[in-house]
């Protein structure tokens, strides 16, 4: 073949490859929903404004009233993850070395961490009640439903309404990343749909229902945040216990934790799973607030509960 002919063929090949790449990029952009304008932009918002958003959607209860026990609920399974756990509260106050040495999610004694869950086995969405005792104090936990690859249909329906996590320490993956990855059984498919913040004893109660798909949590008080939905929890924080904190503080602080919607899924409408049977797990993940490092954590998921539920009755 003549050199000129070879050059012409090479040029045609590269042009075709460029056109295919451009077409794939265009198709990918078409698959992403157009995001609505942010509901609220927070840039130095006053505590009064944050109080209004937090109070309107999550009224504070006067006290915790526990009702779950071994007769009406199941206990989540704890597993320590020392390489990824966070040892600071939502305000960045570090726990003492004594507290860290004595705390274990695997502790099944009466004083150890205990999270009990009761779900509604069938309904229009996954719903139930969670009661936590003795978790990390003043601490934020993501609440997720995580797919079971053995239930391939449910696994993918969860992932396509939530997020994917491929092996390794990466976090942000698209539907295309999932589709292109060969060993799909190694991927996590989950919907982060709610969160809780414990009190100074590590206790919390959450009545939950899967109605949204979230990306991550932020501390509005300490991090710059654009708020698309007023999904904010107010927390009065005291870090004055020397048995818990490395550097106890006399003054209390007010913290506001925000659940950011998952951009690729956010349309402003409720997110729910299609009808059918699901085998999955309810998972609690420690929120790291993007403070990477061993003591600041890397989204460890130390508590989970396998469950089966049915979505019935349509939307």
Secondary structure, DSSP 4 states (H G I P E B T S, - for coil): --HHHHHHHHHHHHHHHHHHHHHHHHHHHHHSPPPPPPSEEESS--HHHHHHHHHHHSPPPSS------TTT-EEPEE---TTT---B-TT-PBBPHHHHHH--TT--STTS-EEEEEE-SEESS-EEEEEEES-STT-EEEEEEEE-TTSHHHHHHHHTTSEEE-SSS---B-HHHHHH-S-GGGSEEEEEEEEEE--TTS-EEEEEE----EEEEEETTTS-EEESS--EEEEEE----TTTBSS--SS-EEEEEEEEE-TTT-SSSPP-PPSEEEEEEEEEEE--TT--STTT------EEEEEEEEE-S--
